[in-house]
Amino acid sequence: MASLVLVVAVALVDVDGRVLLTKRPAHKEMAGLWEFPGGKVEANETPEDALIRELEEELGIAVKADCLAPLTFASHSYPTVHLLMPLYVCRRWSGWPTALEGQELRWVRPARMREFPMPPADEPLVSHLIDWL
């Protein structure tokens, strides 16, 4: 059996109801695919702490744990790992999201999210998000 990897993701929702998607840069696995911001949960980290850290590292924004609302999760088997990914929704943060790791950023209306190719684990999260928003 593949090892279990816990990653965390967030749907940042702006005042116009758009969701931020980030494009995986060329040097990363699944380059060119769009995803929700987030990343791996490190040892001794809660999912919320990991998301707060990742958002600061990747986008330069500050998020408080009480602004992260859990919505749903994905469970997906890749050839070498099994990914478990909770998806949070966040409507309040400090700062403006900036591509600090060379990734492309795009604010997208929920109804248009399916136009953006995503990793297999991210795809099923879109339906939940559209229903919720």
Sequence and secondary structure as in RCSB ss.txt:
>XXXX:A:sequence
MASLVLVVAVALVDVDGRVLLTKRPAHKEMAGLWEFPGGKVEANETPEDALIRELEEELGIAVKADCLAPLTFAS
HSYPTVHLLMPLYVCRRWSGWPTALEGQELRWVRPARMREFPMPPADEPLVSHLIDWL
>XXXX:A:secstr
  EEEEEEEEEEB TTS EEEEE  TTSTTTT EE SEEE  TT  HHHHHHHHHHHHH  B  GGGEEEEEEEE
EE SSEEEEEEEEEE   BS    TTS EEEEE GGGGGGS   TTTHHHHHHHHHH 
